Amino acid sequence: RLWMVPPHGYTFWDMPEDFSFSSTHSNLLKLTAEILLHPWLKSTKAPFVETRLTGSLPALAFSAGTDSTAAALVMPENTILGYHRRNFESILDHRNADRLLEHMKTKKQKKVVDISSNHELIRTYHYKQIGFSSDFACATHLILLADHYDIGALAFGMPLDNTWLVKGRKYRNFIETTYFKYWKERFLSAGIELFLPIAGISEAGTMKICQDSGILPFLNSCLRGDGVNGCEKCWKCFHKNGPLGRPFDIQAKEIQTFLKRKPLPTATHALWAIKQLKIESEVPELSSFLESDLTWWTSTYPPAKEILPQRWREETWQNIHRYLSPMVEPYPVESINLYDE
């Protein structure tokens, strides 16, 4: 058990038996602390004094959901899949994930690293709900294991909805954002390339990859499922499972709450899902948004190729286009601004 002692509470990871703390580069420890604590402790952003040499293998922060599964399917065969497991009781149920993890290990012959941790409790010390401190917190176990497994790139199932689009509703030039520039360099200082294999693919595109790959019998994005089915009442069951032909309850409280929010969560994808499901009559307040043609939403955004690590760029891009076609210029995603922001 590896311990970190932040200003509040105690955080830990249950590591492999042969993990060596003394052989772990200090930059990996510092990067982990920054990712988990920087929203509250700005001193964690201090420059690294030295640089860790880049490892050789790619790894993926694998949630066992649709987006990260699509990422796993298009990444190199030797990609390590790192699953973060909550070690405390919560509404999250790991059984759906466990079924896919077992499939990935036994049928796909993937290296799966399953690490338990309580770091999602850090937010509760700051009067927030249980969850990840920041976008990259889902990969802290892999960062800490980077020397142990010779990891040289860390991938995230971050789709187009959260890269070139801001929360799925407004276009931005992601390559030029302070966010991307900062974290790309910060990870590199720890000897890790930032790998965003599905940055040019929408949530609808990742669903198509999973569907066409034949992996759907082992996959269910619902975090409250029973190991086979979804709960039918959560937002994921609506916008992830619904378009795949799986049951959901449109009148469920959570789904109705999300549909009535302004701005709409995961906006463009939610609108696409509504059109796919042909339930426009259920959301008359969104009628003006639903007039747009979204048939392009399952196409890839070509500029996303440029942010892939050079070592695996061509292989990953070719793998993606076994499933999807590229957008045609002028790229329709670049005109997205649903709320005139």
C-alpha positions as a printed Julia matrix, in Angstrom:
341×3 Matrix{Float64}:
   0.0     0.0     0.0
   1.46    3.32   -1.11
   0.46    6.26    1.06
   0.24    9.97    0.31
  -0.43   12.38    3.16
  -2.09   15.54    1.83
  -3.15   18.4     4.15
  -6.41   16.53    4.86
  -6.85   12.8     5.38
  -4.78    9.89    4.09
  -4.71    8.74    0.46
  -3.47    5.37   -0.72
  -3.1     2.96   -3.65
  -2.84   -0.83   -3.35
   0.07   -1.53   -5.65
   1.45   -4.77   -7.16
   3.47   -6.87   -4.71
   6.76   -6.15   -6.49
   6.24   -2.38   -6.74
   9.26   -0.42   -5.51
   8.74    3.05   -4.08
  12.5     3.72   -4.02
  12.68    3.03   -7.76
   9.91    5.51   -8.58
  11.1     8.81  -10.04
  10.29   11.84   -7.9
   8.62   13.61  -10.83
   5.99   10.86  -10.94
   5.2    11.5    -7.28
   5.08   15.26   -7.83
   2.85   14.95  -10.9
   0.45   12.72   -8.95
   0.3    15.23   -6.1
  -0.36   18.09   -8.51
  -3.15   16.27  -10.35
  -4.9    15.38   -7.11
  -4.31   18.56   -5.11
  -3.74   21.52   -7.46
  -7.35   22.75   -7.33
  -6.7    23.57   -3.65
  -2.91   23.58   -3.25
  -1.22   25.77   -5.88
   2.28   24.96   -4.59
   2.0    21.56   -6.3
   2.52   23.34   -9.64
   6.17   24.12   -8.82
   8.66   23.3   -11.63
  10.29   19.88  -11.66
  14.01   20.06  -10.93
  14.99   17.14  -13.15
  13.48   15.19  -16.03
  12.53   11.51  -16.12
  13.53    9.63  -19.25
  10.54    8.67  -21.38
   9.38    5.07  -21.07
   8.61    2.76  -23.98
   5.03    1.51  -23.5
   1.67    3.24  -23.92
  -0.91    2.91  -21.14
  -4.58    3.87  -20.97
  -6.62    5.09  -18.0
  -9.31    2.5   -18.6
 -12.74    3.09  -17.07
 -14.39    0.19  -18.95
 -16.91    2.65  -20.4
 -17.64    3.24  -24.07
 -15.13    6.03  -24.65
 -12.16    4.33  -22.97
 -13.05    1.01  -24.64
 -13.0     2.7   -28.04
  -9.62    4.19  -27.12
  -8.33    0.72  -26.19
  -9.55   -0.69  -29.52
  -7.66    1.87  -31.63
  -4.46    2.04  -29.58
  -1.41   -0.24  -30.12
  -1.77   -3.9   -29.11
   0.78   -3.6   -26.3
  -1.16   -0.85  -24.51
  -1.47   -1.41  -20.75
  -5.03   -0.94  -19.46
  -5.1     0.6   -15.99
  -8.37    0.37  -14.08
  -8.96    2.57  -11.02
 -11.16    0.83   -8.43
 -12.83    2.65   -5.53
 -12.01    0.77   -2.35
 -14.91    2.27   -0.39
 -18.67    1.83   -0.51
 -20.55    4.16   -2.88
 -23.32    4.18   -5.47
 -20.79    3.09   -8.11
 -20.99   -0.62   -8.96
 -17.91   -2.28  -10.49
 -19.67   -5.39  -11.84
 -20.23   -4.12  -15.38
 -16.59   -3.06  -15.53
 -15.41   -6.39  -14.13
 -17.08   -8.29  -16.96
 -15.26   -6.21  -19.57
 -11.95   -6.33  -17.69
 -12.13  -10.13  -17.68
 -12.88  -10.14  -21.42
  -9.95   -7.82  -22.11
  -7.6   -10.05  -20.12
  -8.7   -13.48  -21.31
 -10.02  -12.94  -24.84
  -8.13   -9.85  -25.99
  -4.92  -10.85  -24.17
  -4.46   -7.33  -22.79
  -2.26   -6.41  -19.85
  -4.8    -5.17  -17.28
  -3.66   -3.41  -14.12
  -6.42   -3.13  -11.51
  -5.53   -0.75   -8.66
  -7.69    0.1    -5.64
  -7.49    3.59   -4.14
  -9.43    6.03   -2.0
  -8.19    9.21   -3.71
 -11.71   10.14   -4.86
 -12.4    11.07   -1.25
 -10.0    14.05   -1.46
 -12.83   16.21   -2.83
 -14.96   15.52    0.22
 -12.4    17.27    2.42
 -13.25   20.39    0.41
 -17.03   20.0     0.76
 -17.5    18.49   -2.7
 -19.0    15.21   -3.86
 -16.91   12.06   -4.17
 -15.11   12.02   -7.51
 -11.93   12.83   -9.4
 -10.04   15.93   -8.28
  -9.24   16.86  -11.88
  -9.4    15.45  -15.42
  -6.28   13.3   -15.1
  -6.89   11.93  -11.61
  -8.24    8.74  -13.18
  -4.65    7.88  -14.18
  -2.7     8.55  -10.98
  -2.2     4.81  -10.41
  -0.56    4.53  -13.84
   1.62    7.59  -13.25
   2.88    6.02  -10.02
   3.52    2.75  -11.88
   5.26    4.38  -14.85
   8.73    3.2   -13.81
   7.41   -0.19  -12.73
   5.92   -0.88  -16.19
   8.2     1.37  -18.31
   5.27    3.59  -19.3
   6.12    6.34  -21.77
   2.68    7.59  -22.76
  -0.59    7.93  -20.9
  -3.85    7.86  -22.81
  -7.27    9.11  -21.78
 -10.69    8.37  -23.25
 -11.31   12.07  -23.79
 -13.6    12.48  -26.82
 -14.2    15.38  -29.2
 -16.99   16.55  -26.88
 -14.35   17.68  -24.36
 -11.37   18.57  -26.56
 -12.26   20.65  -29.61
 -15.64   21.3   -28.04
 -16.18   22.88  -24.62
 -18.61   20.56  -22.81
 -19.99   19.48  -26.14
 -21.45   22.84  -27.04
 -18.84   25.3   -28.37
 -15.85   24.89  -30.71
 -12.34   25.91  -29.7
  -8.89   25.32  -31.17
  -7.82   22.7   -28.63
  -4.15   22.64  -29.7
  -3.82   26.32  -28.77
  -5.51   26.08  -25.37
  -3.47   26.8   -22.26
  -4.88   23.58  -20.83
  -3.43   21.35  -23.55
  -0.1    23.15  -23.78
   0.44   23.06  -20.02
  -0.43   19.43  -19.4
   1.38   18.16  -22.49
   4.62   19.7   -21.2
   3.95   18.78  -17.58
   3.47   15.09  -18.43
   6.54   15.17  -20.69
   8.65   16.48  -17.81
   7.7    13.27  -16.02
   8.79   11.21  -19.03
   5.22   10.61  -20.21
   3.66   11.69  -23.5
   0.05   12.83  -23.29
  -1.9    10.5   -25.59
  -5.46   11.46  -26.6
  -6.41    8.78  -29.15
 -10.11    9.68  -29.43
  -9.77   13.48  -29.19
 -11.11   13.75  -32.74
 -13.97   11.31  -32.2
 -17.35   12.16  -30.69
 -19.15   10.02  -28.12
 -21.31    8.78  -30.98
 -18.16    7.79  -32.86
 -16.83    5.81  -29.9
 -20.18    4.02  -29.67
 -19.91    3.06  -33.33
 -16.38    1.73  -32.82
 -17.54   -0.44  -29.93
 -20.6    -1.6   -31.83
 -18.7    -2.51  -35.01
 -15.9    -4.23  -33.08
 -18.28   -6.81  -31.6
 -17.39   -5.95  -28.01
 -20.86   -4.73  -26.97
 -21.94   -8.04  -25.32
 -19.23   -7.39  -22.7
 -19.65   -3.62  -22.37
 -22.15   -1.46  -20.52
 -21.3     2.15  -19.61
 -23.79    2.32  -16.74
 -21.96    2.77  -13.42
 -24.89    1.37  -11.44
 -25.52   -1.81  -13.42
 -25.75   -5.38  -12.18
 -22.91   -6.88  -14.21
 -24.99   -7.34  -17.36
 -27.58   -4.58  -17.64
 -27.75   -0.86  -16.95
 -29.92    0.75  -14.28
 -32.07    2.34  -17.08
 -32.46    5.54  -15.03
 -29.13    7.39  -15.25
 -27.8     9.85  -17.83
 -25.39    7.26  -19.22
 -28.25    4.83  -19.8
 -29.96    7.56  -21.8
 -27.19    8.93  -24.01
 -24.83    5.92  -24.11
 -27.1     2.88  -23.89
 -30.22    4.32  -25.51
 -28.81    4.8   -29.03
 -27.4     1.26  -28.82
 -30.95   -0.08  -28.5
 -30.76   -0.69  -24.77
 -33.64    0.23  -22.43
 -33.87    3.49  -20.51
 -36.62    5.37  -18.74
 -37.06    8.82  -20.29
 -39.12    9.87  -17.27
 -36.43    8.93  -14.74
 -35.57   11.8   -12.42
 -31.89   12.04  -13.35
 -32.54   11.92  -17.09
 -35.25   14.57  -16.84
 -33.02   16.78  -14.69
 -30.22   16.63  -17.22
 -32.51   17.2   -20.21
 -33.9    20.34  -18.6
 -30.54   21.88  -17.74
 -29.37   25.0   -19.53
 -26.88   24.58  -21.04
 -27.59   20.95  -21.85
 -24.86   18.55  -20.59
 -22.77   16.88  -23.34
 -24.91   19.08  -25.56
 -24.21   18.05  -29.16
 -24.12   14.36  -28.32
 -27.33   14.58  -26.29
 -29.05   16.24  -29.25
 -27.71   13.55  -31.58
 -29.02   10.86  -29.21
 -32.48   12.46  -29.12
 -32.59   12.47  -32.92
 -31.33    8.89  -33.13
 -33.99    7.76  -30.67
 -36.68    9.8   -32.45
 -37.95   11.23  -29.17
 -38.0    14.91  -30.2
 -41.59   15.18  -28.95
 -40.36   14.47  -25.41
 -38.21   17.61  -25.38
 -40.14   20.4   -27.15
 -37.99   23.02  -25.41
 -35.01   21.77  -27.46
 -36.79   21.94  -30.83
 -34.68   24.83  -32.16
 -31.46   22.88  -31.52
 -32.84   19.72  -33.12
 -33.28   21.36  -36.52
 -29.56   20.97  -37.28
 -28.18   18.09  -39.34
 -25.97   15.95  -37.09
 -25.28   13.04  -39.45
 -21.59   14.06  -39.4
 -21.35   13.44  -35.63
 -19.89    9.95  -36.12
 -17.1    11.24  -38.41
 -13.56   12.0   -37.24
 -12.01   15.46  -37.04
  -8.75   15.32  -39.1
  -6.77   18.0   -37.16
  -6.86   15.65  -34.14
  -4.22   13.47  -35.78
  -1.56   16.13  -35.09
  -1.78   15.81  -31.31
  -1.15   12.06  -31.29
   2.37   11.04  -30.12
   4.62   10.64  -33.13
   5.61    7.07  -32.16
   2.05    5.74  -32.47
   0.39    8.37  -34.67
   0.04    6.5   -37.96
  -0.92    3.19  -36.36
  -3.61    4.78  -34.2
  -5.0     6.92  -37.01
  -5.23    3.91  -39.32
  -6.96    1.89  -36.62
  -9.52    4.66  -36.13
 -10.39    4.74  -39.81
 -11.13    1.04  -39.89
 -14.33    2.08  -38.15
 -15.01    5.72  -39.03
 -14.72    8.15  -41.94
 -13.17   11.64  -41.67
 -15.25   14.82  -41.82
 -15.24   16.71  -45.08
 -14.19   20.37  -45.17
 -15.5    22.77  -44.11
 -15.51   20.75  -40.91
 -19.0    21.12  -39.38
 -17.7    20.82  -35.81
 -15.94   24.17  -36.23
 -19.27   26.0   -36.5
 -20.69   24.61  -33.24
 -21.73   27.3   -30.74
 -25.08   26.21  -29.41
 -25.57   28.93  -26.83
 -23.89   31.88  -28.6
 -21.14   32.03  -25.98
